[in-house]
């Protein structure tokens, strides 16, 4: 059983807010990242990456990212292949096209080359704390979520939800956009940001080619920000005051056109919105509906929020899950026409699953859940479609289990429901608090 201090830290971890899912467009093609299972052919090399924090909320020391190679039978090994030090990592995402892993630590983002299941800093074997393998550290920024968008020119931006210190404190809560290099390199600073003057705590975000939707858990609203054509957010971050006065300012080029004022953001009512993911429902052939799935922390539910053709959300969700728990992560089983949604019910100590209809609505009374253990604190989720050597295709749900210092693997039934108990687990690493999990299939 967790001691009192560790249990308190675990409960606070919920405020940190996987991989996030994004929208589609009517053509069926998307510039966003689908929240679908990772598909792997038989005999593929499959690797499970784990963010192993020490104190993911307040800690400034300790922590690592580790990688495990899945066995050909689909079972997790006991110990990791490799591990690198990262101060209290809390979120993992992979580049949409490249074998690059991005890790959110307590104050900055790191990038690692995971070619062939490796784990090497983009700065090389000795690592680094600056581009191309890391953004500049911003003490107190507290990044809690990440997602991607490919702009109209084919370049990727990494959007980071930085919870900051909240209202009236030194570090603002904001959504920041980092323009990635052609090989996945990180810049030192964000190229643009979105924030409102009264923002309290941003916790989750979803980004479409037109808008960014950000959940402010303190104000109980989802704020919509318009995107610029290149995918950047409305505002340019303020330039820090130089430590040494610049004697001769650089003159403004005469042909530089001033940036027009950004449109005002739009707020939609929500219920302490936490994690947000997006999928595309297809009620009939050729008809598509963009849908946001939002964790409603004050109602202990997941809500379905369709996006109308103008990017607006309704006053109320079109459907909701059962009143259950506080979800630290949510995931759907398919980008287009999802049939199941999964949630890591942090305080309940179990993973929930609900069916989804053709309109994208969560179907009441379809709950399937793993066995509950309130000391387990599930944090992150990842799905894998896999055919073991000599076996039949199957789907596995991986769960990072903060309270038990390990990762569990659950069999997913053909109808999307979950088995109560995991069929495989890593060995616990005492003193850690696994905060997220990601699956990567290496190219043959």
Order of alpha helices (4+ residues) and beta strands (2+ residues): alpha-beta-beta-beta-beta-beta-beta-beta-beta-beta-beta-beta-beta-beta-beta-beta-beta-beta-beta-beta-beta-beta-beta-beta-beta-beta-beta-beta-beta-beta
